Amino acid sequence: MYIFGLVALLAAPSDTTVSMVETCQTHVLEQFETSAERLKLRPPARRADGSWAITGTLERPGAVPIGFQCEIDRKGHFLGAAQTSAGSEP
């Protein structure tokens, strides 16, 4: 998983990748009302259809971590962030 994410990251223009990650982080922080220190993001992964996914976890002291995923279309437009799990790493 890390190798695929790294390959996708290297294949994307760096400005676009940074923008996607920053956008995802901003939306997740607002949606879950938390701080950046609790957020762990993986590199963006490009899908076969050209869209992107950014997965991560949100650590919660004394509670199970929350898994989430940000969706970005093939043009780099943010589509949304959704919880994917509780209690496991994405």
C-alpha positions in Angstrom: 0.0 0.0 0.0 2.8 2.4 0.8 4.6 1.7 -2.4 1.5 2.2 -4.5 0.8 5.5 -2.7 4.3 6.6 -3.2 4.3 5.8 -6.9 1.0 7.7 -7.3 2.4 10.6 -5.4 5.5 10.7 -7.6 3.4 10.5 -10.7 1.3 13.5 -9.7 2.4 17.1 -10.1 3.6 18.2 -6.7 1.5 21.4 -6.5 -1.7 19.3 -7.2 -0.7 16.7 -4.6 0.0 19.3 -1.9 -3.3 21.0 -2.6 -5.3 17.8 -2.4 -3.7 16.8 0.9 -4.2 20.3 2.4 -7.8 20.4 1.2 -8.5 16.9 2.7 -6.8 17.9 6.0 -8.8 21.1 6.3 -12.2 19.4 5.6 -11.4 16.5 8.0 -10.4 18.8 10.8 -13.6 20.8 10.4 -15.8 17.8 10.0 -14.5 16.0 13.1 -13.8 19.2 15.0 -10.2 18.2 16.0 -6.6 19.3 15.8 -3.9 18.5 13.2 -1.8 16.7 15.8 -4.4 13.9 15.9 -4.6 13.4 12.1 -2.5 10.9 10.1 -2.8 11.0 6.3 -1.5 8.6 3.8 -0.2 9.9 0.4 -2.9 10.4 -2.3 -3.5 7.3 -4.4 -4.6 7.6 -8.0 -7.4 5.2 -9.1 -7.8 3.6 -12.5 -10.5 6.1 -13.5 -8.2 9.0 -12.8 -9.8 10.1 -9.5 -7.9 10.2 -6.2 -8.4 8.9 -2.7 -6.6 10.0 0.5 -7.1 7.8 3.5 -6.1 8.4 7.1 -6.9 8.0 10.7 -7.9 10.4 13.5 -6.5 9.5 16.9 -8.8 10.0 19.8 -7.4 9.9 23.4 -9.0 7.1 25.3 -11.1 6.0 22.3 -10.8 4.0 19.2 -9.2 5.8 16.2 -11.5 6.8 13.3 -10.7 5.9 9.8 -11.7 8.2 7.0 -11.2 8.8 3.3 -11.2 11.9 1.2 -12.5 11.7 -2.4 -11.0 13.9 -5.2 -12.2 13.8 -8.8 -9.8 13.4 -11.8 -9.6 17.2 -12.2 -8.5 17.7 -8.6 -11.8 18.9 -7.2 -12.6 17.8 -3.6 -15.8 15.7 -3.4 -16.0 15.0 0.3 -14.6 13.2 3.3 -16.3 10.3 5.0 -15.7 8.1 8.0 -14.7 4.6 6.8 -14.2 2.7 10.1 -13.6 2.9 13.8 -11.0 0.9 15.4 -8.7 -0.1 12.5 -6.0 1.6 10.5 -7.1 2.3 6.9 
